[in-house]
Amino acid sequence: MSAALNVRPRVWIGLAIYVGYLVVVFSIQLLSGVRYDELGKSGSNLFFGAGLSLIIATVLLALTTSLLGWWRPALFERHRSVRWPIIAPILMAVALVFNLISTDWAAYDGAFFAASLVILLVGFTEEITTRGLLLTGLRSRLSEVWVWLLTSVLFGAMHLLNATGQALGATIQQVVFAFIAGTVFYIVRRVTGTLIWAMVLHGLWDFSTFAVTHGTPGPLAGIGAAINLIAGVFALIAVAFVIRGADERHTPVTAGR
């Protein structure tokens, strides 16, 4: 693995990528003039207010990861954790199915559906930024409990940017739920041995949450929310067992910088 790295992982590099991602995404979304609470009003709002920034961020993150040579440590674990905590991500997947079942699909038009598909890119951008590149940098120096905690806290903190178009109370609630969701995605990575499945779950989850809030939600929407809450509580308990015995810290010697 170490021979493929062009740049030795360092904490500051992971943090710099995290900050850079926020600056790029926030700047593009701010320039669009679309407030966060107006994203769901039309396909153009959703695309220019969120989708465009995700497309640009995807290209920049893929280029950055390639230049660093960090694809393998960003996407794959050396050792998988115990398997049973996968229950938390499974419950989250069930919750998103309820979201999709409860979606008012009749309220969709072609433009909004197309823009919604672009939102799937958030699974790549936010995961590769936090539980990919940031995680790789943190593992160069910190223990795994700090890696989980910091990646989840900073993932939650990302959502503070939504306060520009959303009430502060609602934003803080979103930050807390994002921290819990980040723990679920961390569990996916550790249990499956790859970040790829976390990307898939993350992208589908965000797609489902935009879908269910567009139009009039069906009567089963509350069931999805309840199941997701159970998944989060279970994840906060199970994460200790996922962290226990982790041997992912790396200090590779490379021919690069």
N, C-alpha and C positions, 0 to 999 in steps of 0.2 A: 504493500500500500504506500509506503513512504517514498518509494522511487518515483511514483506518479505525481508527487506534490512539487509544484514549482516554487511555492512560497511556504515556509514553515508556519503552521497555525499559531497565532498569537491572539490574546484576548482583545487587544486594541483594534486588530483588523476586523474581528467579528462585530465589535461595537461600532466601528466606523461604517461598516456596510449597513448595519441596522439604522443608524442615523441618516445615512445617505438615501436609503430606501424611503424613509419618512419624508425627507426633504423633497425628493423627486415626486412622490405620489401626492403630497399635500400641495405642492406648487402647481402641479397640473390641474388638480381638482379645484384649487382656488381660482386659477385663471379661467376655468370653465364657467364660473359664475353660478353654478348649480349648487344649492344648499343640500346638505345631507338629507334633510327631511322632505326634499322635493325629488329625490332620485326615482321614487316609484311612480311618479306622475305620468311619465311617458318614456318611450324607447330612447328618444334623443337625450333626455335628461340622464337616463341610466348609463348610456354609452359615453357621453361627454363628461358627465360628472364622476364616473367611476371606471368604466370599461377602458377608455383611452389610456388612463394612467396605468392600468394593469398591463396593457399591451406593451407600453414603453418600458415599464419596470421588468417585464418578463425578458425582454431582449437584453437590457442592461445587466440583469442578474445572471443570465446564462453566459454572457460575455465575461463578467467578473469571475464567475466560478471556473470557467475555462482557463482564464489567465492565471488564476491562483493554482489551478490543478487540484481543486478540492472536491471534485464530483464524488469520488468514492467515499471519503469520510463524511461528506454532507448528506449522502443518500443512504449509506449502509452502516449497520452496526457490525462489529467484529464478533460479538456474542449476543444471542437473544436472551431475554429474561424469561422468568416463569410464564406459563401460558394463560393461566386462568384470569388474569386481569383484563383479557380481551373482552370480557363481559361488558365492560364500560363502553368501548367503541361500538359493540354490537347493539347495545341499548340506544346509543345515539343514532345509529343507522336506522333502527326501527322508528325512532322519533321523526327522522327526516322523511320516512315513508308516509307517516301520518300527515306531515306537512304537505306533501305532494298530493295525497288523497283529498286533503281539505282545501286545496287551491281552487280558486274560482277561474278555471281555465277559459271560460267564456269571456272573461274580461281582458284576455290577452289579444294583442294584435301582432302581426308579423314583426314589426320593428321592436316591440318590447321583448318578444321571445328571443330574437337575435341578440339583443343587448344582454339579456339574461344569460345566454350561453357564454358570452364574453366574461361574465362574472365568475365563471368556473376557473378562470386563470388565477383567482385569489388563492386557490388551493396551492398553486405552485409558488406564487410570489411571497406570500406570507410564511409558508412553511420553509422554503429554501432560505429565507432571510433569518428566521428565528431558530427553528429546530434543525436547520441545515448549516448555514455558514456561521451564524452566531454561536450555535452549539459547538461547532468544530473549533472555533477560536477559544471558547470557554474551557473546553476539555484539555487545552494545552497546559492549563495551570490549576484549574479548580476541581474539587471533588464532584461526583455525580449529583449529589443532593443539591449543590449550588447550581449546577448546570440545569437541572429540572426547574428549580425555583426561579432563577434569573430569566431563562427563556420564557417561562410561563408569565412572569410578572411583566416583562417587557412586551410580550405579545398582547397582554391585556392593556398595557399603557398605550399601544398603538391606537387604540380606539378612542383615546382622549381627543384626537383630531376631529372626531364627529361632533364635538361640542360647538363647532362653528355654525352648525345648522340644527342643533338639537338641544333640548333642555339639559342643564348640567346634571340634574338628578338622574335623568334617563341615561345620560352618558356614563356616569359613575356606575350605574347598575350594569351597563353594557361591558364596562371594563372588568367588573367582578366576574361576570359570566364568561367573558373571553379568557380570563385567567383559568377558570375551571375547564373550559373547552380546550385550552392549551395543554392542560394536564392530560386530558383524554387523548389528544394527538401525540403527546410524548409517549404515552402508554402504547399507542399503535406502533410507533417507531421501535420501541424496545422489545415488544412482544413479537412483531413480525420480522424484525431485523432490517427494515427498510423504511425510509421516509415516504416512499412512493404511495403506500396505502393511506398514510396520513394526508397526503396531498389530495388524494381522491375523495376521502371522507370530508375533508375541509371544504373542498370546492362544491361538492354536492350539498353540504349543509348550508352554505351561504346561498346557493341557488334556491334551495327549498325555503329558506326564511324570506327571501325576496318574493318568491312565488306566492307563499301563503298570505302575505300582507298586501298583495296586489288584488284589488277587488274585494269581494266579501268572503271571508274564510268560512269553510264548512263547519258543521257541528263537532267534528272530531279533532279540530285544531287544538283544543285544550288538552286532549290526551297526549298529543305529541309533545307539548310543553312539559307535561307532568313526567313523561318517560325520560325526557332530556334532563330534568332536574334529578331524577333518580340516578341516571348515568353519571352526572357530575359528582354527586355525593359518593357513589361507589368508587369513582376514579380517585377522589381525594384520600380514600382509605387504602385503595389498592396500590397507589403509586409508591408507597414505602417498600412494598415487596418487589416492585419493578426496579427500584433503585438498588436494593440490597444485592451485594455481590457484583455490581457492575464493574467491568474492567475495560473501559472504553477510553480512558485517558491516554493521550499519545503525545510524545515529544519526538517526532521523527527527525532523522538526519537526512537532509536532502542536498542535492547538488545545486539547488536554487538559492534563494535569498533567505 
